[in-house]
Amino acid sequence: MGKKLLLPTDFSKNSLNAMEYAIQLYKNEDCDFYILNTYTKDCHSLDSVALLDPDEAFNKLSENRSKQGLGDILTHLTFENDNPKHRFHVMSHPFPFLDAVKDVVKSMQIDMLVIGAKGMTNRRMGKYGKTALSVIEQIRNCPVLIVPKNAVFNEPKEIVLATNFKTDFNPSEIRHLAEIAKLSKSSIQVLSLEDPDSLNDRQKANKKLLSTYFEDIDHTFNTVRNVEMPTAINCFVEIRRSHMVSYINKKRTFLQKMGLGQPALGKLVYFENVPVLALNDK
């Protein structure tokens, strides 16, 4: 049975770039790609005639724009991609973005969600935008691959998995990471701040489980000391020129659900050209 990947698009360059990345990453796999566009009411986009009946005008104009944009993408992919293993489906939903994504992920039993991220900038450094953070927080039925706008597809040859071994791994999600490593013949570098000699029983058990999951994959356990994880990952990726970063996306705490506290992705350094794969915990 083939993979099912959901590729949301707002027709921007970064969402199209994420789409192309996913297609290339799974070029040797049997896949169904579901391309989703959502639209909500925006009276500023309506002309003076349309405002005579704004609701009806919105429905027609927005639906037509959505279907036209999806049709253009489908035409482009049909001509550019002659891979017999790939099938493309387009979906236009008049619902809020996250509601539509949740519905499609659940109803279509999506294996992976791939989204583009244009990022945000401030005086100090870039960071992931509101859409990427919201998706990571609320979509927990499948892994989420975040592809930054400057990412250019290169066959991943090294994937960094950041973990402290304290979070219990979700076997089905770890298998997705292992699968990507196998299909791209890449190694997995497990990066931790924990001293191997100081691991408790639970951490040792989780580390052993990772070794089992990566049994047929070239993998190495690396320890970095006296530095915070964001800095450790950034330096590790930059020095080794790693091609993908992955981490375990823990369930939101009570404080985070109340809007207090930062989600795990928000604590990571923003990678301008390196995709990030968020794997959900148990």
TAQUI-V423896 format. One record per pair of residues at least 24 apart in sequence whose ideal C-beta (glycine too) atoms are under 10 Angstrom apart, sorted by the first residue. I is the first residue (numbers start at 0). J is the second residue. D is the distance in whole Angstrom. If there is no record, write none. Layout:
I|J|D ; I|J|D
This chain:
0|29|8 ; 0|31|10 ; 0|110|10 ; 1|25|9 ; 1|28|7 ; 1|29|4 ; 1|30|5 ; 1|31|6 ; 1|84|8 ; 1|85|9 ; 1|86|8 ; 1|110|9 ; 2|28|6 ; 2|29|7 ; 2|30|5 ; 2|31|7 ; 2|32|9 ; 2|84|10 ; 2|109|9 ; 2|110|5 ; 2|111|7 ; 2|175|9 ; 2|178|9 ; 3|30|7 ; 3|31|5 ; 3|32|8 ; 3|33|7 ; 3|86|10 ; 3|88|10 ; 3|103|10 ; 3|104|9 ; 3|107|6 ; 3|108|6 ; 3|109|5 ; 3|110|5 ; 3|111|8 ; 3|141|9 ; 4|28|10 ; 4|30|6 ; 4|31|7 ; 4|32|5 ; 4|33|7 ; 4|34|10 ; 4|85|10 ; 4|109|7 ; 4|110|6 ; 4|111|5 ; 4|112|8 ; 4|113|6 ; 4|141|9 ; 4|144|9 ; 5|31|10 ; 5|32|8 ; 5|33|5 ; 5|34|8 ; 5|35|6 ; 5|90|9 ; 5|100|7 ; 5|103|6 ; 5|104|6 ; 5|107|7 ; 5|109|5 ; 5|110|9 ; 5|111|7 ; 5|112|5 ; 5|113|7 ; 5|114|9 ; 5|138|9 ; 5|141|8 ; 5|143|10 ; 6|32|6 ; 6|33|7 ; 6|34|5 ; 6|35|7 ; 6|36|10 ; 6|72|9 ; 6|87|9 ; 6|88|10 ; 6|89|10 ; 6|90|10 ; 6|109|10 ; 6|111|10 ; 6|112|8 ; 6|113|5 ; 6|114|8 ; 6|115|9 ; 6|144|10 ; 7|33|9 ; 7|34|8 ; 7|35|5 ; 7|36|7 ; 7|37|7 ; 7|90|9 ; 7|92|10 ; 7|96|7 ; 7|97|10 ; 7|99|8 ; 7|100|6 ; 7|103|9 ; 7|112|8 ; 7|113|8 ; 7|114|6 ; 7|115|8 ; 7|130|9 ; 7|134|8 ; 8|34|6 ; 8|35|7 ; 8|36|6 ; 8|37|9 ; 8|65|10 ; 8|68|8 ; 8|69|8 ; 8|72|7 ; 8|89|9 ; 8|114|9 ; 8|115|8 ; 9|36|7 ; 9|37|8 ; 9|38|9 ; 9|65|10 ; 9|68|9 ; 9|96|8 ; 9|115|9 ; 9|130|9 ; 10|36|7 ; 10|64|9 ; 10|65|9 ; 10|67|10 ; 10|68|5 ; 10|69|9 ; 10|71|8 ; 10|72|8 ; 11|115|7 ; 11|117|7 ; 11|148|9 ; 12|115|8 ; 12|117|8 ; 12|148|7 ; 13|114|9 ; 13|115|4 ; 13|116|7 ; 13|117|5 ; 13|118|9 ; 13|128|10 ; 13|146|8 ; 13|147|8 ; 13|148|4 ; 13|149|9 ; 13|150|9 ; 14|72|10 ; 14|113|9 ; 14|114|7 ; 14|115|4 ; 14|116|9 ; 14|117|9 ; 14|130|10 ; 14|146|9 ; 14|148|9 ; 15|72|8 ; 15|75|9 ; 15|115|7 ; 16|115|6 ; 16|116|10 ; 16|117|10 ; 16|146|6 ; 16|147|9 ; 16|148|6 ; 16|149|9 ; 16|150|7 ; 16|151|8 ; 16|152|9 ; 17|113|5 ; 17|114|6 ; 17|115|4 ; 17|116|8 ; 17|144|8 ; 17|145|8 ; 17|146|4 ; 17|147|9 ; 17|148|9 ; 17|150|8 ; 17|274|8 ; 18|72|8 ; 18|75|10 ; 18|76|8 ; 18|87|10 ; 18|113|7 ; 18|114|10 ; 18|115|8 ; 18|146|9 ; 19|76|9 ; 19|79|9 ; 19|80|9 ; 19|115|10 ; 19|146|9 ; 19|150|10 ; 19|151|10 ; 19|152|7 ; 20|113|7 ; 20|115|9 ; 20|144|8 ; 20|146|5 ; 20|147|10 ; 20|150|6 ; 20|151|8 ; 20|152|5 ; 20|153|10 ; 20|274|7 ; 21|111|8 ; 21|112|10 ; 21|113|4 ; 21|114|10 ; 21|115|10 ; 21|144|7 ; 21|146|8 ; 21|152|9 ; 21|274|10 ; 22|76|8 ; 22|79|9 ; 22|80|6 ; 22|82|8 ; 22|85|7 ; 22|87|9 ; 22|113|9 ; 22|152|9 ; 23|80|10 ; 23|151|10 ; 23|152|4 ; 23|153|9 ; 23|154|8 ; 24|111|10 ; 24|113|9 ; 24|144|8 ; 24|146|9 ; 24|152|7 ; 24|154|8 ; 24|155|8 ; 24|179|7 ; 24|182|8 ; 24|183|7 ; 24|243|9 ; 24|274|9 ; 25|82|9 ; 25|84|8 ; 25|85|8 ; 25|111|9 ; 25|113|10 ; 25|178|10 ; 25|179|9 ; 25|182|7 ; 25|183|10 ; 26|80|9 ; 26|82|6 ; 26|84|8 ; 26|85|8 ; 26|152|10 ; 26|154|10 ; 26|182|9 ; 26|183|10 ; 27|82|9 ; 27|84|7 ; 27|182|6 ; 27|183|9 ; 28|82|10 ; 28|84|7 ; 28|85|9 ; 28|178|8 ; 28|179|10 ; 28|182|6 ; 29|82|10 ; 29|83|9 ; 29|84|5 ; 29|85|8 ; 29|86|9 ; 30|82|9 ; 30|84|7 ; 30|85|5 ; 30|86|7 ; 30|87|9 ; 30|110|9 ; 30|111|10 ; 31|85|8 ; 31|86|5 ; 31|87|8 ; 31|88|6 ; 31|107|9 ; 31|109|9 ; 31|110|9 ; 32|76|8 ; 32|80|9 ; 32|85|7 ; 32|86|7 ; 32|87|5 ; 32|88|7 ; 32|89|10 ; 32|113|9 ; 33|86|10 ; 33|87|8 ; 33|88|5 ; 33|89|8 ; 33|90|6 ; 33|103|7 ; 33|104|10 ; 33|107|6 ; 33|109|7 ; 33|112|10 ; 34|68|10 ; 34|69|6 ; 34|72|6 ; 34|73|7 ; 34|76|8 ; 34|87|6 ; 34|88|7 ; 34|89|5 ; 34|90|7 ; 34|91|10 ; 35|65|10 ; 35|69|9 ; 35|88|9 ; 35|89|8 ; 35|90|5 ; 35|91|8 ; 35|92|7 ; 35|96|9 ; 35|99|6 ; 35|100|7 ; 35|102|10 ; 35|103|6 ; 35|104|10 ; 35|107|10 ; 35|109|10 ; 35|112|10 ; 36|64|9 ; 36|65|5 ; 36|66|8 ; 36|68|6 ; 36|69|6 ; 36|72|9 ; 36|89|8 ; 36|90|7 ; 36|91|5 ; 36|92|7 ; 36|96|10 ; 36|99|9 ; 37|61|10 ; 37|65|8 ; 37|90|9 ; 37|91|8 ; 37|92|5 ; 37|93|7 ; 37|94|6 ; 37|95|7 ; 37|96|5 ; 37|97|9 ; 37|98|8 ; 37|99|5 ; 37|100|8 ; 37|103|10 ; 38|62|7 ; 38|64|7 ; 38|65|5 ; 38|66|10 ; 38|68|10 ; 38|91|7 ; 38|92|8 ; 38|93|6 ; 38|94|9 ; 38|95|10 ; 38|96|9 ; 38|99|10 ; 39|93|7 ; 39|94|8 ; 39|95|6 ; 39|96|8 ; 39|99|10 ; 40|93|9 ; 57|93|9 ; 58|93|7 ; 61|91|9 ; 61|93|7 ; 62|91|7 ; 62|93|7 ; 63|91|10 ; 64|91|9 ; 65|89|9 ; 65|90|10 ; 65|91|4 ; 65|92|8 ; 65|93|8 ; 66|91|5 ; 67|91|10 ; 96|130|7 ; 96|133|8 ; 96|134|9 ; 97|130|9 ; 97|133|6 ; 97|134|7 ; 97|136|9 ; 97|137|6 ; 97|138|8 ; 98|137|10 ; 100|133|10 ; 100|134|7 ; 100|137|8 ; 100|138|6 ; 100|143|10 ; 101|134|10 ; 101|137|7 ; 101|138|7 ; 101|139|10 ; 101|140|8 ; 104|138|6 ; 104|139|9 ; 104|140|5 ; 104|141|6 ; 104|143|10 ; 105|138|10 ; 105|140|6 ; 105|141|9 ; 108|140|9 ; 108|141|9 ; 109|138|9 ; 109|140|7 ; 109|141|5 ; 109|142|10 ; 110|140|10 ; 110|141|6 ; 110|142|8 ; 110|171|9 ; 110|175|7 ; 110|178|9 ; 111|141|6 ; 111|142|5 ; 111|143|8 ; 111|144|6 ; 111|172|10 ; 111|175|6 ; 111|178|10 ; 111|179|9 ; 111|276|9 ; 112|138|6 ; 112|140|9 ; 112|141|6 ; 112|142|7 ; 112|143|5 ; 112|144|7 ; 112|145|9 ; 112|277|9 ; 113|142|9 ; 113|143|8 ; 113|144|5 ; 113|145|8 ; 113|146|6 ; 113|274|9 ; 113|276|10 ; 114|138|9 ; 114|143|7 ; 114|144|7 ; 114|145|6 ; 114|146|7 ; 115|145|8 ; 115|146|5 ; 115|147|8 ; 115|148|6 ; 115|150|9 ; 116|145|5 ; 116|146|7 ; 116|147|5 ; 116|148|7 ; 116|150|9 ; 116|264|10 ; 116|269|9 ; 116|270|9 ; 116|271|10 ; 116|274|9 ; 116|275|8 ; 117|147|8 ; 117|148|5 ; 117|149|9 ; 118|145|10 ; 118|147|6 ; 118|148|7 ; 118|149|9 ; 118|269|6 ; 118|270|9 ; 118|271|7 ; 119|269|8 ; 120|269|9 ; 124|229|10 ; 124|233|10 ; 124|268|7 ; 124|269|6 ; 125|268|9 ; 125|269|4 ; 125|270|9 ; 125|271|6 ; 126|264|9 ; 126|265|7 ; 126|267|9 ; 126|268|9 ; 126|269|5 ; 127|262|9 ; 127|264|6 ; 127|265|7 ; 127|267|8 ; 127|268|10 ; 127|269|6 ; 127|270|9 ; 127|275|8 ; 128|269|10 ; 131|262|10 ; 131|264|7 ; 131|265|9 ; 131|269|10 ; 131|275|9 ; 131|277|9 ; 132|261|9 ; 132|262|6 ; 132|263|10 ; 132|264|6 ; 132|265|6 ; 133|262|9 ; 134|264|9 ; 134|277|9 ; 135|248|6 ; 135|251|10 ; 135|262|6 ; 135|263|8 ; 135|264|5 ; 135|265|9 ; 135|275|9 ; 135|277|5 ; 135|279|9 ; 136|248|9 ; 136|250|10 ; 136|251|6 ; 136|255|8 ; 136|256|9 ; 136|262|5 ; 136|263|9 ; 136|264|8 ; 136|265|9 ; 137|251|9 ; 138|248|9 ; 138|277|9 ; 138|279|9 ; 139|169|9 ; 139|172|10 ; 139|248|8 ; 139|250|7 ; 139|251|9 ; 139|277|10 ; 139|279|5 ; 139|280|9 ; 140|279|8 ; 141|171|9 ; 141|172|8 ; 141|175|8 ; 141|277|10 ; 141|278|10 ; 141|279|8 ; 142|169|9 ; 142|171|9 ; 142|172|5 ; 142|173|9 ; 142|174|10 ; 142|175|5 ; 142|176|8 ; 142|179|10 ; 142|245|9 ; 142|248|9 ; 142|276|6 ; 142|277|6 ; 142|278|5 ; 142|279|7 ; 143|248|8 ; 143|264|9 ; 143|275|9 ; 143|276|7 ; 143|277|5 ; 143|278|9 ; 143|279|8 ; 144|175|9 ; 144|179|9 ; 144|243|9 ; 144|245|9 ; 144|274|6 ; 144|275|7 ; 144|276|5 ; 144|277|8 ; 145|244|9 ; 145|264|8 ; 145|267|10 ; 145|270|9 ; 145|273|10 ; 145|274|6 ; 145|275|5 ; 145|276|8 ; 145|277|7 ; 146|243|10 ; 146|272|10 ; 146|273|9 ; 146|274|5 ; 146|275|8 ; 146|276|10 ; 147|269|8 ; 147|270|6 ; 147|271|6 ; 147|272|6 ; 147|273|7 ; 147|274|7 ; 147|275|8 ; 148|271|8 ; 148|272|9 ; 149|270|9 ; 149|271|5 ; 149|272|4 ; 149|273|9 ; 150|242|9 ; 150|243|10 ; 150|270|8 ; 150|271|8 ; 150|272|5 ; 150|273|7 ; 150|274|6 ; 150|275|10 ; 151|272|7 ; 152|242|10 ; 152|274|9 ; 153|183|10 ; 153|240|10 ; 153|242|6 ; 153|243|10 ; 153|272|10 ; 154|182|9 ; 154|183|5 ; 154|184|8 ; 154|185|8 ; 154|242|8 ; 155|179|7 ; 155|180|8 ; 155|182|9 ; 155|183|5 ; 155|184|9 ; 155|185|5 ; 155|186|9 ; 155|187|10 ; 155|241|8 ; 155|242|4 ; 155|243|5 ; 155|273|10 ; 155|274|8 ; 155|276|10 ; 156|180|10 ; 156|183|7 ; 156|184|8 ; 156|185|5 ; 156|186|7 ; 156|240|9 ; 156|241|8 ; 156|242|6 ; 156|243|9 ; 157|183|10 ; 157|185|6 ; 157|186|5 ; 157|187|8 ; 157|188|6 ; 157|217|9 ; 157|219|10 ; 157|236|9 ; 157|239|6 ; 157|240|8 ; 157|241|5 ; 157|242|6 ; 157|243|8 ; 158|183|8 ; 158|185|6 ; 158|186|7 ; 158|187|5 ; 158|188|7 ; 158|189|10 ; 158|216|9 ; 158|218|9 ; 158|241|7 ; 158|242|7 ; 158|243|4 ; 158|244|8 ; 158|245|6 ; 158|274|10 ; 158|276|8 ; 159|186|10 ; 159|187|8 ; 159|188|5 ; 159|189|8 ; 159|190|6 ; 159|221|9 ; 159|231|10 ; 159|232|7 ; 159|235|6 ; 159|236|6 ; 159|239|8 ; 159|241|5 ; 159|242|9 ; 159|243|7 ; 159|244|5 ; 159|245|7 ; 159|246|9 ; 159|273|9 ; 159|275|10 ; 159|276|10 ; 160|187|6 ; 160|188|7 ; 160|189|5 ; 160|190|7 ; 160|191|9 ; 160|209|8 ; 160|213|9 ; 160|218|9 ; 160|220|10 ; 160|221|10 ; 160|243|9 ; 160|244|8 ; 160|245|5 ; 160|246|7 ; 160|247|8 ; 160|276|9 ; 160|278|8 ; 161|188|10 ; 161|189|8 ; 161|190|5 ; 161|191|8 ; 161|192|9 ; 161|223|10 ; 161|228|6 ; 161|229|9 ; 161|231|8 ; 161|232|5 ; 161|235|9 ; 161|236|10 ; 161|244|7 ; 161|245|7 ; 161|246|5 ; 161|247|8 ; 161|263|10 ; 161|267|8 ; 161|275|10 ; 162|189|7 ; 162|190|8 ; 162|191|6 ; 162|192|10 ; 162|193|9 ; 162|202|9 ; 162|205|8 ; 162|206|9 ; 162|209|8 ; 162|220|10 ; 162|228|9 ; 162|245|9 ; 162|246|7 ; 162|247|6 ; 162|278|10 ; 163|190|10 ; 163|191|6 ; 163|192|6 ; 163|193|6 ; 163|198|9 ; 163|202|7 ; 163|205|9 ; 163|228|8 ; 163|247|9 ; 164|189|9 ; 164|191|6 ; 164|193|6 ; 164|195|10 ; 164|198|6 ; 164|199|9 ; 164|201|8 ; 164|202|4 ; 164|203|8 ; 164|204|9 ; 164|205|4 ; 164|206|5 ; 164|207|10 ; 164|208|9 ; 164|209|8 ; 164|220|10 ; 164|247|10 ; 165|191|10 ; 165|193|8 ; 165|198|9 ; 165|199|9 ; 165|201|7 ; 165|202|6 ; 165|205|8 ; 165|247|9 ; 165|249|9 ; 165|280|10 ; 166|201|10 ; 166|202|10 ; 166|205|7 ; 166|246|9 ; 166|247|5 ; 166|248|9 ; 166|249|6 ; 166|250|9 ; 166|263|10 ; 166|278|10 ; 166|279|10 ; 166|280|5 ; 166|281|8 ; 167|201|8 ; 167|204|9 ; 167|205|7 ; 167|208|9 ; 167|247|9 ; 167|249|10 ; 167|280|6 ; 167|281|5 ; 168|205|6 ; 168|208|6 ; 168|209|7 ; 168|212|8 ; 168|247|7 ; 168|278|8 ; 168|279|10 ; 168|280|7 ; 168|281|7 ; 169|247|8 ; 169|248|10 ; 169|278|7 ; 169|279|6 ; 169|280|6 ; 169|281|5 ; 170|208|8 ; 170|211|10 ; 170|212|7 ; 170|281|9 ; 171|278|9 ; 171|279|9 ; 171|281|10 ; 172|245|10 ; 172|247|8 ; 172|248|9 ; 172|276|9 ; 172|277|9 ; 172|278|4 ; 172|279|6 ; 172|280|8 ; 172|281|9 ; 173|208|8 ; 173|209|7 ; 173|211|10 ; 173|212|5 ; 173|213|8 ; 173|245|9 ; 173|247|9 ; 173|278|6 ; 174|212|7 ; 174|278|10 ; 175|245|9 ; 175|276|8 ; 175|278|7 ; 176|209|10 ; 176|212|8 ; 176|213|9 ; 176|216|9 ; 176|243|9 ; 176|245|6 ; 176|276|6 ; 176|278|6 ; 177|209|10 ; 177|212|6 ; 177|213|6 ; 177|214|9 ; 177|215|8 ; 177|216|6 ; 177|218|9 ; 178|216|10 ; 179|243|7 ; 179|245|9 ; 179|276|7 ; 180|213|8 ; 180|215|9 ; 180|216|5 ; 180|217|8 ; 180|218|8 ; 180|243|9 ; 180|245|10 ; 181|213|10 ; 181|215|7 ; 181|216|6 ; 183|242|8 ; 183|243|9 ; 184|216|9 ; 184|217|9 ; 185|216|8 ; 185|217|8 ; 185|218|10 ; 185|241|9 ; 185|242|7 ; 185|243|8 ; 186|213|9 ; 186|216|7 ; 186|217|4 ; 186|218|6 ; 186|219|7 ; 186|241|9 ; 187|212|9 ; 187|213|6 ; 187|216|6 ; 187|217|7 ; 187|218|4 ; 187|219|8 ; 187|220|10 ; 187|243|10 ; 187|245|8 ; 188|217|10 ; 188|218|7 ; 188|219|6 ; 188|220|8 ; 188|221|6 ; 188|235|7 ; 188|236|9 ; 188|239|7 ; 188|241|7 ; 188|244|10 ; 189|213|8 ; 189|218|6 ; 189|219|7 ; 189|220|5 ; 189|221|7 ; 189|222|9 ; 189|245|10 ; 190|219|10 ; 190|220|8 ; 190|221|5 ; 190|222|8 ; 190|223|7 ; 190|228|8 ; 190|231|7 ; 190|232|6 ; 190|235|6 ; 190|236|9 ; 190|241|10 ; 190|244|9 ; 190|245|10 ; 190|246|9 ; 191|220|7 ; 191|221|7 ; 191|222|6 ; 191|223|8 ; 191|224|10 ; 191|228|9 ; 191|231|9 ; 192|222|7 ; 192|223|6 ; 192|224|7 ; 192|225|9 ; 192|226|7 ; 192|227|8 ; 192|228|6 ; 192|231|6 ; 193|220|10 ; 193|222|7 ; 193|223|10 ; 193|224|9 ; 194|222|6 ; 194|224|7 ; 195|220|7 ; 195|222|6 ; 196|222|10 ; 205|247|10 ; 227|266|9 ; 228|263|10 ; 228|266|8 ; 228|267|8 ; 228|268|9 ; 229|266|6 ; 229|267|6 ; 229|268|5 ; 229|269|10 ; 230|268|7 ; 231|268|10 ; 232|267|7 ; 232|268|6 ; 232|270|9 ; 232|273|10 ; 232|275|10 ; 233|267|9 ; 233|268|4 ; 233|269|9 ; 233|270|8 ; 233|273|10 ; 234|268|9 ; 236|268|9 ; 236|270|7 ; 236|273|6 ; 237|268|10 ; 237|270|10 ; 237|273|9 ; 240|273|9 ; 241|270|10 ; 241|273|7 ; 242|272|10 ; 242|273|7 ; 242|274|8 ; 243|270|9 ; 243|273|6 ; 243|274|5 ; 243|275|8 ; 243|276|6 ; 244|268|9 ; 244|270|6 ; 244|273|6 ; 244|274|7 ; 244|275|5 ; 244|276|7 ; 244|277|10 ; 245|274|9 ; 245|275|7 ; 245|276|4 ; 245|277|8 ; 245|278|6 ; 246|275|7 ; 246|276|8 ; 246|277|6 ; 246|278|7 ; 247|277|8 ; 247|278|6 ; 247|279|8 ; 247|280|5 ; 247|281|10 ; 248|276|10 ; 248|277|4 ; 248|278|6 ; 248|279|5 ; 248|280|7 ; 249|279|8 ; 249|280|5 ; 249|281|10 ; 250|279|8 ; 250|280|6 ; 250|281|9
